[in-house]
Amino acid sequence: MKKITLTIMAALALVFTVAAAQCAATTKKGKQCSRQAEPGSAYCWQHKK
């Protein structure tokens, strides 16, 4: 059971990492920014404030 829990946690961490790779900002047209987020941030260089 312990090994399965660690595997699920590792999978969730991977999904979060992949999801966080794209900038979280929204464009004027309502679409998500297509740029890559900077390391340690949810935003790209342009949307980082």
Protein Blocks (a to p, Z undefined) as FASTA:
>chain_A
ZZmmmmmmmmmmmmmmmmmmpcfbdcfkopacfbdcdehiabdfklpZZ
